[in-house]
Amino acid sequence: MTRTIALALGLLALVAPAFASAQRLGLEPFSGPRNRQVRAAVRDALEARVDAVVDVDAGELGDVDGVVRGETSGRRATPRLALTLVDREGTTRATETVRIPSGRRASRAIASAVASLLESAGDLAPAPAVVEPEPSRREPTPRAEVVERDDPAPPPSTSSSSGSAARPYLHLLAGISLRNRDLTVSLSSGRLVHTVPLLPEVLAELRVLPLVGAGDPLLTGLQARVRFAYALFFESETPSSQVIGGAAWSLEGDLGWLVPLDDAGIVELGPRLGGGFGSYGLDDNAFVPTVEYGSFEARAATRLHAIDEELVIRAEAGYRLALGSGALAENFGSPIGHGLVVEGGLEGIFPLDENVALSWLAAVEWQHVWLSFEGTGAQELAAGGEERFIRGRFAIGIALR
């Protein structure tokens, strides 16, 4: 008999929560980054715990026992979710806030938050009306003591402005750079030197993150980048005081894949692979020939989010392969360069609204390539050489989110 009673009590304890959650809940549209994906996960968690989940408009209290409201904020990769559950009278019954991690843990975190929300709210169904019997004529009805009780205030929400730090999927920038050029070629007859101490350029940069809305941090970090620079002033002076003019420009592009090293996505690390073409076109002269370079680069890149996407510290370093052509190759042999490239700086956005932000960058780049020459030259075969420069960039533009 004792075992039977204990078994019945155990079954009752298991079934009771199911009856307590046997409710019909409404689900409003969510706002903020990744609102649709997060709302779908919340709906799945609710359907596993209540009788029915119906879609309702914002502020609507229809034929339901309660309404769940949600808002996401912060970084798009790991947003913060704030949930609120109100009853059919519009009274807040429970709130819950959770940071959604990346990857497969997101659904578990949302399910845990929904379970805590429902547990805190309790049974939302209205209590049945109590019909009191008429007082007996023989005994006076005792006067009920009325105790007034203030409704507890809901805990303050910890959410920030919706989507203020959502990562843009496109950056389009324009600006200016200052750089130099230092070329040295060793010949049997002496040294060929070309130095331009100051070379101002106009520049443009396009960055596209095609999968930033996918929600998976492993896909969000995929980025394509294109850079173009054109010299506003390209003149140099020979040792005999002859001024040599010309034009210089470059076009480069790469594909990067940066993944977060922590759940919050503060530090990102990954490779960048790309290449391009650069030209130093000089007017006809007897000292320095024109040269063009086709290049390939492999860089390791990192981004440190000091203030979400609004202030990012970034650094890149890697290997550069340069293959030369033009008059320099015709005169002294085909130049092949192996070198280093290092770049670092700051970038960020200033949000203007939920979809548009002001984008900016400031960076310094250093390249040094050691040249060897192959084949034959019309004049003589060069023994070796060096090509190096330092470039400072500043650009500003728009970002779309």
Secondary structure, 3 states (H helix, E strand, C coil): CHHHHHHHHHHHHHHHHHHHCCCEEEECCCECCCHHHHHHHHHHHHHCCCCEEEECCCCCCCCCCEEEEEEEECCCCCCEEEEEEEECCCCEEEEEEEECCCCCHHHHHHHHHHHHHHHHHCCCCCCCCCCCCCCCCCCCCCCCCCCCCCCCCCCCCCCCCCCCCCCCCEEEEEEEEEEEEEEEEEECCEEEEEEEEEEEEEEEEEEECCCHHHCCHHHHCEEEEEEEEEECCCCEECCCCCEECEEEEEEEEEEEECEECCCCCCEEEEEEEEEEEEEEEECCCCCCCCEEEEEEEEEEEEEEEEECCCEEEEEEEEEEEEEEECHHHHHHCEEEEEEEEEEEEEEEEEECCCCEEEEEEEEEEEEEEEEEEECCCCCCCCCEEEEEEEEEEEEEEEEEC
